[in-house]
C-alpha cells in the first residue's frame, strides 16, 4: 500500500496564505532573509515544504501553519467586536498583523463592556455552524448583579422570561446562584444583549458580564485579558 503524499506548498504561498502580506511583500520578506525554517534561512520562495506540523519564523517570530485559523481571545472590557469600531478600540487591534490580514472575524459578538471568551476564525462555514439558531450552541456567562439574587430568580430565568420586544419567553438552559450577587447562566441562543435583558426581566441589573465558555471551548485560566491562543493549543 502506497503512503499518502503529504500536502506541500511553496514558501511564497505559505507566507501569503498565513497573512504575512501581499504576494509581493511575502517575496520581499524572503529576499530580505526574514524567513527561517528548522534554524536555516529560506531564500527560495518557490521551494516546497510540507505544511503538516509546520512551524517557521518570520522576522524572528515563530509561526505555526494553520489551514484555517481558530483562536481564543480573552476579551477585555472597552473593546468592540466590530471590524469598523465606532466608540472603542476593536478587538482586531489585539491580534497580530497576520491574523488581521487573513480576515479572522468574531464568532458572534460580546458587548463592549462584556469580558471573557471570544472565538475568532477565518472559516466561514464554522462561523455559520456555531451561530445558526438551530444549532443551540451553549454559552456560559458569569453575571454580577446590582441587587441580590436567589434561587427564585434562578428558577424564573430557567422557566422563561418575556423581554419587552418579544412575546415569546426566553430561557436559560441552566442558572446557578454563586453568591448573593453572582449568577452563572447557560444560554443556547444569542439575542441582542440577552443576558442583560433577562436579568432585567427579573427586576435586577447586570453590573458586569463575563463569558466563561463557548460550545466545547473554555477560557483558559492562564490566558490574561487582551491575549489570544490557538484553539487547539488551549488545553
URQUIPE-V298396 format. One line per field, one symbol per residue. psi: psi as a letter, one per 20 degrees, with the letter a starting at -180 (. if undefined). burial: + if it has 9 or more other ideal C-beta (glycine too) atoms within 8 Angstrom, else -. A space follows every 10 residues. Layout:
BEGIN
psi: ???
burial: ???
END
This chain:
BEGIN
psi: pqpppqpqqq hhhggghikj arhghhhhgg hjkipqpkiq ppjoiiqqqp hpjpprpoki pqpqpogppo qppnprqjqq lqimqgirqq hhiiqqghhg hjkqqqnaqq rhjprbpppq rjnhhggghi iphihlpppp qppqqgrqqa hggghhhhhp qpqhjoipqq qphqppohai kpqoqpqjrm rpkggghghh iklappgqpp phrocippop hjoqpirrqp hjji.
burial: --------++ ++-+++-+++ +---++++++ ----+++--- -+--+---++ +--+-+++-- --+-+---++ +++++---++ +---+--+-+ +--++--+++ ++-+++++-+ -+-+++++++ +++--++--+ +-----++++ +++++---+- --++++++-- +++------+ ++--+-+--- +++++++--- +--+++++++ ++-+++--++ ++++--+-++ --+---++++ +--+-
END
